[in-house]
Amino acid sequence: MRAIKSLLFSVSLLLSLSGSVLAQPSEVTAVVDKNPVMADESFNLTVTANDDVDRTAFDPSALLQDFVVGRTSISSQTQMINFNTTRTTTWSTVLIPRKPGRFTIPAFTVDGQQTQPISLMVMPVSASSPNQGRDIYITTELDVNQAYLQQQLRYTVKLFLAKDLQRGSLANPTLPKADIRQIGKDKEYNEIVDGRRYRIIERNFAIIPQQSGTLTIEGPMFEGEVVDNTRQSFGFFNRSTPVNRVGPNQEITVLPIPPNYADHWLPSDFVQLNEEWQGDTNQYHAGEPITRTLTLTAIGVVEEQLPPINSQYPANVKTYPDQAESATVEKDNTLVAQRKESVAIIPSEAGTLVFPEVRIPWFNILTKRTEYTVLPEKTLQILPALNQATAPLPTLPMQNTAQVPTAAKNHNTDITIAPTHAADNFWSWVSVVLGILWLLTLLAWYWHSRGRKSVNKTVDTGAPNLPLSNSELRKQLTKALAQSDSRAIQTLLPAVLSEVCGQSKLSLSQALQVLQNEQLNQEVNTMLAAQYSRTPAEWNAKQLSPLLQAYLSKKNADHTTAFNLKPLYPTKN
């Protein structure tokens, strides 16, 4: 008997299910849970079809013109009582009115059936009874009602909560073609409003409009759940009620760029240009890099609005600009944009360098006039290169010490030397002679050891230092090229190229000018640009090495005789 009943139940269920695929709803209804409603609070629109229909059959897009359309939940239900099967499909959509007034929710067609229109009354917030405090509401505020294109607007949102909040999220305000970002952190405090205590959450936004005209900033939407004290709770769990609120809209008039303004558009109330020089500006030498950093700061804009800094440099310097750095930070609920440009400057010769002034135009939104931030003209005195500025060593006196007079003249000033006793003079001369002999012994040992190692040194009579020979310089330069050591290459190149040019002690820039080798000059500039960049940059000497080696081998044949003197102590064969 049970088997028969089970079989009959299965058959009827299959018939009902098969019939449901082909069935159409005979009735579709639409209802709202509130009428009238407040202008900033949500209500639910429920559309019900008395059959199992396609879940996409309901389209709420027709409501977007007058309402903020929230999430739509869909549910299906099937009931069977005494083999009588009923099915329903329900759509529940959260709606929030955009403004007060009387509105009509249109009829919706679902699978061939149509709902009835609904007349809805939306009351303004100010019409609410002051004796009946509202549990949750939002306020919005703009700092100005008129602004220029791309000027920062300060937009403040306050969420008032008179009930305990379990969870919630606050969206950003909406304005087409605008840069909207939160500035600062949320503030939270308590306040008494109309005799009722509210917990207030305050959030600030920076809005930069990208189009002119009269624009409407749509208020942010809040979605959350609050504790419902009117419902009975179970144990430690409190019942919650979903809530939705939307902030009031704000209108703003955005003015276009003035027609007589022809420069880069930078609307702000403060713009400043600063410069920084690395090291002591009174101790710069020719051939040594100087780092100059220019910083442009503007308030109320973002980094993308800052123009490049157009700085000019003298013709007798080489410049190696680094990649510009820009950033936007927040301070006191205001955006602050900053752009930094660093340039490595290498003067080619000693003398006076004049850097022209730098001017950047901007539009003052307070005075409504074009203004300029200016760096004044800068003058630097460049000292000679360090390898040219060494003072000569003092030479030993060649006069016979026994014939030194008791009085001598130095620069037209009489200097009297007091006479001494003969015994004191005798021991003084003995000390001098012994000292000279000791120095000569050291020099002889030094030159002998150099000759045994077969290291040829050249001596420039009258020069202060003893430079390395061509072969030793080439050996060290070859090693530096193999290791791509740009600092060592830069140190060795001036001496090597000076000998190649047939001139003594040229700076690197001067030697490159004498050689007039465009490819060599380009590769050296590439090396220096990588070396003086503030950001790490890899450089390889594979391009410079063969060019320099070939160039040196060609020049060395012409200049070896002119620059290599014979050794002081030649080795015997």
Secondary structure, DSSP 4 states (H G I P E B T S, - for coil): -HHHHHHHHHHHHHHHHHHHHH---S-EEEEES-SSEETTB-EEEEEEESS---GGG--GGGGTTTEEEEEEEEEEEEEEETTEEEEEEEEEEEEEESSSEEEEEPP-EETTEEPPPEEEEEE-GGGS-TTS--SEEEEEEES-SEEETT--EEEEEEEEESS-EEEEEEPPPB-SSEEEEEEEEEEEEEEEETTEEEEEEEEEEEEEESS-EEEEEBPPEEEEEEE-TTSPPBTTBPPEEEEEEEPPPEEEEEE---TT--S---EES-EEEEEEESS-TT--BTTS-EEEEEEEEEESS-GGGPPP------TTEEEEEPPPEEEEEEETTEEEEEEEEEEEEEESSSEEEEEPPEEEEEEETTTTEEEEEEEPPEEEEEBPPGGG-PPPPPPPP-S-GGG--SEEEETTEEEE-----HHHHHHHHHHHHHHHHHHHHHHHHHHHHHHHTT------TT-SS-PPPHHHHHHHHHHHHHTT-HHHHHHHHHHHHHHHHT-SS--HHHHHHHHT-HHHHHHHHHHHHHHS-SS-----TTTHHHHHHHHHHHHHHHHHHHH-PPPSSPPP-
